[in-house]
Amino acid sequence: MVNLVEAQKPLLHFLVRMAGLRQHTVDVDGAGTVITIWVPKDKVPNERSTATTTKPPPPPAAKKNDRPAVVLVHGFAAEGIVTWQFQVGVLAKHYDVYVPDLLYFGGSTSPSTDRSPGFQAECLATALRKLGVGACTVVGFSYGGMVSFKMAEAHPDLVRSLVVSGSVVAMTDSISETTLERIGVKSSAELLLPESVKGLKALLSIATYRKLWFPKRLHRDYLKVMFTNRKERAELLEGLVVSNKDATVPVLPQKILLLWGENDNIFNIELAKTMKEQLGEKTMLQSIRKAGHLVHLERPCVYNRLLKEFLASVTATEIPQGKP
């Protein structure tokens, strides 16, 4: 029987290709760590490019006709283009859009036993540098937001500005315990790695403002396609939590937009307000009504408008003359 979710992938790939992107695999370290990433078609390396070398090149000098780069980093329940399917086409009209799959999602993998968000950030930063990306805006959702914060802290020359939705700087013991208790689950894996249709329905119910209905078969097919590499992903969740005494809020030089679903049941708006105060005056918070954790999928038009306004404010001097 045809898997309905798998059958939709060629259509989604077609739409992304129509937006001007091509899928590419970057050898991160020459030792088996690879990241698959959708890249602007004119930025796909040839066979002799730096994408296949071990050492990343220095950031390239900006060219007159270069467009600002935007990197979209997905969350835990789906790979890159599934997560950002409503943003890619809109952004690709004016920006060079990069959509990676983090390790153990899509075609990205590594023999390393490091499961920390810091390791994900280092691998992604290396991949972007090998593709010739200089300064960029990183947009991170949920788990991808934690990876994005790590990358912004370690690579301020690469991450010019940051947009984060439904995430935290670090998943501390207290945040983890409070969140799980509020949601009513025993562990992050129980919520984010469902093994049954019932579990997937519970995840969607918690993650959305509006209650969605899908046929049971579609839930079952989604489980088979999107929840692979379960062992590694369970280890990623274990690697997220840090003790309260070890957690610190970094001093980040970037402009940051916290773009939140007002009804986020996983990382609620009060947590976002606290994080805004901790991150300082370069951080602003905007919330979207009638949207939950999956704010970019539930209210894509509003989300895209606010995202584009922020991008315009931080990239105005880099957009070539004559282009909107």
matplotlib code that plots the C-alpha trace (Angstrom):
import matplotlib.pyplot as plt

x = [0.0, 1.3, 2.5, 0.6, 3.2, 6.1, 4.0, 3.7, 7.5, 8.0, 5.4, 7.1, 10.5, 9.1, 7.7, 11.0, 12.9, 10.5, 11.5, 15.1, 16.6, 18.5, 19.3, 23.0, 25.0, 28.0, 30.8, 31.4, 34.6, 35.8, 35.0, 31.4, 29.5, 27.3, 24.5, 21.9, 20.8, 18.6, 20.7, 20.0, 20.7, 23.3, 25.2, 25.4, 29.1, 30.8, 32.8, 36.0, 34.3, 35.0, 31.9, 33.9, 37.1, 37.8, 38.6, 36.0, 37.1, 37.1, 33.9, 33.8, 33.8, 30.4, 29.7, 27.7, 24.9, 24.8, 21.5, 21.3, 21.3, 18.6, 19.0, 15.9, 16.5, 13.8, 12.4, 12.1, 9.1, 10.0, 12.9, 13.7, 11.5, 8.5, 8.9, 9.4, 7.2, 5.2, 8.2, 10.7, 8.9, 8.1, 11.6, 13.4, 12.1, 14.4, 16.9, 19.3, 17.5, 19.3, 17.2, 19.4, 18.4, 20.1, 21.9, 19.7, 17.0, 16.5, 19.8, 22.1, 24.1, 27.3, 29.3, 30.0, 28.5, 28.1, 24.4, 24.6, 22.9, 26.4, 27.7, 24.7, 25.6, 29.2, 28.4, 25.8, 28.2, 30.9, 28.5, 27.4, 31.0, 31.9, 29.0, 30.4, 27.9, 29.1, 27.0, 23.4, 20.2, 19.3, 15.7, 15.3, 12.1, 11.9, 14.8, 16.3, 16.1, 18.3, 20.8, 20.6, 21.3, 24.4, 25.6, 25.0, 27.1, 30.0, 30.0, 28.9, 30.7, 28.5, 25.2, 24.4, 20.9, 18.6, 14.9, 13.6, 10.1, 9.0, 12.3, 14.7, 18.4, 19.0, 16.8, 17.5, 16.3, 13.7, 12.4, 12.2, 10.4, 8.0, 7.1, 6.6, 4.4, 2.3, 1.8, 1.2, 3.9, 6.7, 9.5, 10.4, 10.7, 7.1, 5.9, 8.3, 8.9, 5.4, 5.2, 1.4, -1.3, -2.6, 0.7, 1.0, -2.5, -1.6, 1.6, -0.4, -3.1, -0.5, 1.4, -1.5, -4.1, -6.8, -7.7, -6.8, -8.3, -6.5, -7.5, -5.8, -3.9, -2.2, -1.0, 0.2, 2.1, 3.6, 5.0, 6.7, 8.3, 9.2, 10.2, 13.2, 16.6, 14.7, 17.7, 19.8, 16.9, 16.2, 19.8, 19.5, 16.7, 18.8, 21.7, 19.5, 19.0, 21.6, 21.6, 20.4, 23.8, 25.6, 23.1, 24.0, 22.4, 25.1, 25.7, 24.8, 25.7, 23.1, 19.7, 17.1, 13.5, 11.4, 8.5, 5.9, 2.6, 0.5, -1.0, 2.1, 1.5, 5.1, 7.2, 4.6, 4.6, 5.6, 8.8, 9.4, 8.9, 11.4, 13.9, 13.6, 14.5, 17.5, 18.8, 18.8, 17.9, 18.8, 16.0, 12.4, 9.3, 6.3, 3.4, 0.8, -2.8, -4.6, -1.4, 0.3, 3.8, 3.5, 3.0, 4.7, 2.3, -0.9, -0.6, 1.9, 0.8, 1.2, 4.4, 5.9, 4.9, 6.6, 9.6, 10.0, 9.7, 12.5, 14.7, 14.2, 15.3, 18.6, 19.4, 18.4, 21.9, 22.6, 19.7, 20.9, 19.5, 16.5, 15.2, 12.4]
y = [0.0, 3.5, 5.6, 8.8, 10.9, 9.4, 9.9, 13.7, 14.1, 14.4, 17.2, 19.0, 18.6, 19.9, 23.0, 23.7, 23.2, 25.6, 28.1, 27.8, 25.4, 22.1, 19.4, 18.9, 16.8, 18.3, 16.1, 17.9, 16.2, 13.6, 10.9, 10.1, 13.1, 14.5, 17.1, 17.2, 20.8, 22.5, 25.3, 28.1, 26.5, 29.0, 28.2, 24.4, 23.5, 21.7, 18.5, 20.4, 22.8, 23.4, 21.3, 18.2, 19.4, 18.8, 22.3, 25.1, 28.2, 31.6, 33.7, 35.0, 38.6, 39.9, 40.4, 43.3, 41.1, 38.6, 38.3, 38.0, 34.5, 33.0, 29.5, 27.7, 25.2, 22.6, 21.2, 17.6, 16.2, 16.7, 17.3, 20.7, 21.3, 19.7, 22.1, 25.2, 24.3, 27.6, 29.8, 28.6, 30.0, 33.3, 33.9, 32.6, 35.5, 37.9, 35.9, 33.0, 30.3, 27.3, 24.5, 21.9, 18.6, 18.3, 15.1, 12.0, 13.8, 13.4, 12.2, 13.8, 11.4, 11.0, 8.2, 10.6, 9.7, 13.5, 14.2, 17.8, 20.8, 22.3, 19.5, 20.0, 23.7, 23.0, 20.6, 23.0, 26.0, 23.9, 22.9, 26.5, 27.7, 25.0, 26.2, 29.7, 31.2, 34.4, 36.3, 35.0, 35.2, 31.9, 31.1, 28.2, 26.4, 24.4, 22.0, 23.9, 27.1, 25.6, 24.6, 28.1, 29.8, 27.6, 28.5, 32.2, 32.1, 30.2, 31.8, 35.5, 36.2, 33.7, 34.4, 38.0, 37.9, 35.3, 34.5, 31.8, 30.3, 28.0, 27.3, 28.1, 29.1, 25.9, 23.1, 23.2, 20.7, 23.1, 24.1, 20.4, 19.3, 22.2, 21.7, 18.0, 18.4, 21.0, 18.9, 15.8, 13.4, 11.6, 12.3, 14.3, 11.1, 10.1, 13.4, 13.9, 10.3, 8.9, 5.2, 5.0, 6.9, 7.9, 9.3, 11.3, 12.7, 13.8, 15.6, 17.4, 18.3, 19.9, 21.6, 23.3, 25.9, 24.6, 20.9, 19.2, 16.1, 13.7, 10.1, 7.4, 6.1, 9.5, 9.5, 5.9, 6.8, 9.9, 7.8, 5.5, 8.3, 11.0, 9.2, 7.2, 6.9, 6.6, 5.5, 8.5, 10.9, 9.6, 10.3, 13.8, 14.5, 13.2, 15.4, 18.5, 18.8, 20.6, 21.2, 24.5, 25.2, 24.7, 26.8, 30.4, 32.9, 34.0, 37.6, 37.6, 40.5, 39.7, 41.3, 38.6, 38.2, 35.9, 35.1, 33.2, 31.5, 33.2, 29.9, 27.8, 25.0, 23.6, 26.7, 29.3, 33.0, 33.7, 31.8, 33.8, 37.1, 35.9, 35.0, 38.4, 40.1, 37.8, 38.3, 42.0, 45.1, 43.7, 41.2, 41.8, 39.6, 39.4, 37.0, 35.7, 35.2, 32.0, 30.0, 27.3, 25.8, 25.2, 28.9, 28.9, 26.2, 27.4, 31.1, 31.1, 34.4, 36.4, 34.6, 35.3, 38.9, 39.5, 37.4, 39.4, 42.7, 41.6, 40.4, 43.7, 45.6, 43.6, 43.2, 46.5, 47.5, 44.2, 43.9, 45.0, 48.2, 47.7, 44.6, 44.8]
z = [0.0, -0.9, 2.0, 1.6, 3.4, 1.3, -1.9, -1.2, -1.0, -4.8, -5.0, -2.1, -3.7, -7.0, -5.3, -3.5, -6.8, -8.5, -5.8, -7.0, -4.5, -5.0, -2.5, -1.8, 0.6, 2.5, 3.8, 7.1, 8.5, 6.0, 8.6, 7.9, 9.2, 6.3, 6.2, 3.5, 2.8, 0.2, -1.4, -3.9, -7.3, -8.3, -5.0, -5.5, -5.5, -8.3, -7.7, -6.9, -4.5, -0.8, 0.0, -0.3, 1.5, 5.2, 6.3, 5.7, 3.9, 5.5, 5.1, 1.5, 0.7, -0.2, -3.9, -5.3, -6.5, -3.5, -1.8, 2.0, 3.2, 5.4, 7.1, 8.2, 11.0, 11.7, 14.9, 16.2, 14.5, 10.8, 8.5, 7.0, 4.0, 5.7, 8.6, 6.4, 3.4, 3.8, 4.2, 1.5, -1.6, 0.0, 1.2, -1.9, -4.0, -2.2, -0.2, -0.6, 1.4, 2.9, 4.5, 6.3, 7.8, 11.2, 12.1, 12.2, 10.2, 6.4, 5.0, 7.6, 9.8, 11.8, 13.4, 16.4, 19.8, 20.6, 20.8, 22.1, 20.4, 20.4, 18.2, 15.8, 15.7, 14.9, 12.1, 10.6, 10.8, 9.1, 6.3, 5.7, 5.5, 3.1, 0.9, 0.9, 3.2, 4.9, 7.4, 7.5, 9.5, 11.2, 11.8, 14.3, 15.4, 18.7, 18.8, 15.9, 18.0, 20.6, 17.9, 16.5, 19.8, 20.1, 16.6, 17.3, 20.4, 18.9, 15.4, 15.7, 12.4, 10.6, 12.4, 11.8, 13.3, 14.8, 14.7, 17.2, 17.6, 20.4, 21.9, 24.8, 25.0, 27.0, 28.3, 32.0, 34.6, 35.9, 32.4, 31.4, 34.6, 34.6, 30.9, 31.1, 34.3, 32.6, 29.5, 31.4, 30.1, 31.8, 29.4, 26.3, 24.3, 25.2, 23.7, 20.8, 19.7, 19.6, 18.7, 18.0, 16.3, 19.7, 20.7, 17.4, 17.9, 21.4, 20.1, 17.4, 19.9, 22.3, 19.5, 17.8, 18.8, 16.5, 16.8, 13.5, 12.1, 9.8, 8.9, 11.0, 8.0, 7.5, 11.1, 10.7, 7.4, 9.1, 11.9, 9.5, 7.4, 9.8, 13.0, 11.8, 13.7, 16.9, 19.0, 17.9, 18.4, 21.9, 22.6, 21.2, 23.7, 26.5, 25.4, 25.5, 29.3, 31.3, 35.1, 36.4, 38.0, 34.6, 32.6, 31.7, 29.3, 26.8, 25.9, 22.2, 19.9, 17.3, 16.9, 17.9, 17.2, 19.3, 17.1, 19.2, 19.1, 21.8, 22.7, 22.7, 25.2, 25.1, 25.6, 26.7, 26.1, 29.7, 29.1, 26.0, 27.9, 30.5, 27.8, 26.2, 29.4, 29.9, 26.4, 26.6, 24.6, 21.2, 21.6, 20.7, 21.2, 18.8, 19.4, 17.0, 18.2, 17.8, 17.2, 19.2, 19.1, 15.3, 14.7, 11.3, 10.0, 11.7, 10.8, 7.9, 6.4, 9.7, 10.5, 7.1, 7.2, 10.6, 9.6, 6.4, 8.3, 10.6, 7.7, 5.9, 9.0, 9.4, 5.7, 4.2, 3.4, 1.7, -0.7, -4.2, -5.6, -7.8, -5.9, -3.4]

ax = plt.figure().add_subplot(projection="3d")
ax.plot(x, y, z, "-o")
ax.set_aspect("equal")
plt.show()
